[in-house]
Amino acid sequence: MHKIIVGGKIHPAGINLLQSRNDFEVTILADSTAATLAENIATANAVLARMQVVTREMINAADNLKIISRNGVGHDTVDGDALSERGIPLTVVGDVNSTSVAEHTLMLILATAKRVIAHDASIREDRWAVRDSLLSIDIEDKVLLIFGFGRIGQKVAMRATSFGMDVLVHDPYINPSIVTAAGARNAITLQDGLAAADFITLHIPATGGKPILGEKELSMMKPTAVVINTSRGSHIDESALIKALNSKKLSGAGLDVFSPEPPAADNPLYQLDNVILSPHIAGFTAQCAARMAHDAAQNIIDAIDGKLNPSRVVNAEAIGLK
């Protein structure tokens, strides 16, 4: 029997797929904390990991480990080097969440532009006269800077151009012809893009370095500009963002990701009425959750059966799969 550890609650589509195998003993952990995973990983042949950190110590404690399969596309929470040293694959799901994240990004752009939360509150608090304040703006003809033009960035561009936005792209790794074909324009430097942007949205993997948007970068933006982040909380210096929002050097923000997660109960962002927050759910719709769980489970099955798709393996080259 292969012992499969599922790191907390996932969509039944993944659980059902794993449990359909009569040679799998599937254990679903009570929560998705690193501590609970550490208590259970030692005898595992495979781990389907959610957001918990998987350390070198955990990996080295699991003598029979054959795969760690992430229930998502990010993998910065897992020590990939430790896995590579032992020849163990680290997998992610395929293109299951790009549409969901792109839709959520557009929702945040529209919600911040139309001041949805403020207007909802005005009705509930019997402040009808707020309508005369002209808080809302149109996004047609506004400049949207997309930082990172992979699958998600391209889908955001498609949706934004349909609203009549002027889309700029900053991505030094993408062929400029792909940007042009998407009806967007290339921002040669990030500084040029930031200075021109009415909205900026981030769509790149975790970098491990300093934030993309720190105090210097935020100061380059228009005071009417809005920052959207559905990528990684570490991409933005949160303290610098809060300072810019409080001082009206930025108009607003729409944030789905934070560092750390969840944010502390006393996070100053909660007190700002020009910010819209969501709990890291951009890629977590009902449909997307089913697709992610299924793909993550399938990666485990394929690894056990010796049929793993190298395109799903983060460390494929390091373990000789490419």
Secondary structure, 3 states (H helix, E strand, C coil): CEEEEECCCCCHHHHHHHHCCCCEEEEECCCCCHHHHHHHHHHCCEEEECCCCECHHHHHHCCCCCEEEECCCCCCCECHHHHHHCCCCEECCCCCCHHHHHHHHHHHHHHHHCCHHHHHHHHHCCCHHHHHHCCCCCCCCCEEEEECCCHHHHHHHHHHHHCCCEEEEECCCCCHHHHHHCCCEECCCHHHHHHHCCEEEECCCCCCCCCCECHHHHHCCCCCCEEEECCCHHHECHHHHHHHHHCCCCCEEEECCCCCCCCCCCCHHHHCCCEEECCCCCCCCHHHHHHHHHHHHHHHHHHHHCCCCHHHECCCCCCCCC
